[in-house]
Amino acid sequence: MTAPVLFGTGSAEAAPLSGGVRRLTLHNINTNERFDGVYWADGHYKPDALRKLDVLLRDHRAKQVCRYDPRLFDLLARVHQSVGSDDPFEVICGYRSRRTNAMARRRSRGVAKESYHTRGMAIDIRLPDTQLRAISETARAMEAGGVGFYPRSGFVHLDVGPVRSW
């Protein structure tokens, strides 16, 4: 799968990632699974790496995998590079099936009915060596989608939908 190289959807285009490869390191805290690898090189997304990321970010409750929008991986890589972290992203939530999303809505007022999590366009993350506020502010400045700051819950929501923040 070769997708266009997109670095942002907002009015201010963010600086591109440095180097000829794009790498991510993720740890799903719910399944204890990890991804540490290159997902883009030689001008193309790597299909095997994208499949592994899709599986890592699956709805582990419903055992469903969703094909993720690779722009989210670009956003994560840019945020990681910009904040200068040495730690992997800890994934709190990736894909949510509609059923899992409905269950989450019953438990919390902050869950959107048409969540970008159900479209493979959102992720809730943290970096152990970086303050949540720094992650949130860095992502907001990139104007590449939605950024939600949840300090009490201990994560930042990132998505590649319309530019907005809360």
HELIX and SHEET records of a PDB file:
HELIX    1   1 PRO A   47  LEU A   56  1                                  10    
HELIX    2   2 PRO A   70  VAL A   83  1                                  14    
HELIX    3   3 ARG A   98  ARG A  107  1                                  10    
HELIX    4   4 TYR A  116  ARG A  119  5                                   4    
HELIX    5   5 LEU A  132  MET A  142  1                                  11    
SHEET    1   A 8 HIS A  44  TYR A  45  0                                        
SHEET    2   A 8 GLU A  33  ALA A  41 -1                                        
SHEET    3   A 8 VAL A  21  ASN A  28 -1                                        
SHEET    4   A 8 PHE A  89  CYS A  93  1                                        
SHEET    5   A 8 ALA A 122  ARG A 126 -1                                        
SHEET    6   A 8 PHE A 155  ASP A 159 -1                                        
SHEET    7   A 8 GLY A 146  TYR A 150 -1                                        
SHEET    8   A 8 ARG A 164  SER A 165  1                                        
END                                                                             
